[in-house]
């Protein structure tokens, strides 16, 4: 379908988002196919003049121990080609492993549903035994000729974090372009807050997000820091992983992993103030090793 807007529909979307916020639920769950269409209509102008030098809009929220990052983006690929791989749980390990903190990923199908087990660690090579594991339930919420919605949920994460949600929606703009909405959210308690405050006061003291909160006397932007800066950096990393994965679909299968890795790093390098952590060679060497380890682990699990 071709997206179109409407003031009444947009008002309904705002009301739904507010209701979800009051109920403590991530706003992503308020966006059905019609609401996603209206969101695109509302963001058409911001997407066309995005400061990210790509048609992308980012938002973040923090309230009552909840953090949420949202990305809306237009991609130059047809929905008919991106929807099938995105709705298959097996492909999400190829996406998520691109994030430099994801040390390993395993997809499985169980009687209780499809699951993704992520090993989350540091920004350097480390054994899986030293990483934190997050077990996500993977659900396809809707799959239609013109709308896809999936979500990954996990009750617990590292350092006492809870209520993890990664939600993706996609719909066609026209025959050749698609609109994507990615939401990344979690809740944090006292232990996680104190740990993050310690990180932000030391190793992460110069880390910033993308939202501009003001200007210096000479006009330079002042970017948000703190917990919202953290969630903004991570939702962007996950989005760029999706973009890199989709961009490599036209590459011969044997070359796709290398194409994805280089595409992700190139995309991240466009935002050095927020996302630079490793040099390209260090990132590639680390990820090649992690991907080989992941493939070997998945092959062993299949044999068992």
Helices and strands as residue ranges (DSSP letters): H 7-23, G 27-30, H 33-48, E 56-63, E 66-75, H 79-86, G 89-91, H 92-96, E 102-110, E 113-120, G 128-130, E 132-144, E 147-156, G 158-160, E 162-172, E 178-187, H 190-201, E 212-215, E 221-223, H 226-247, H 253-269, H 272-275, H 280-303
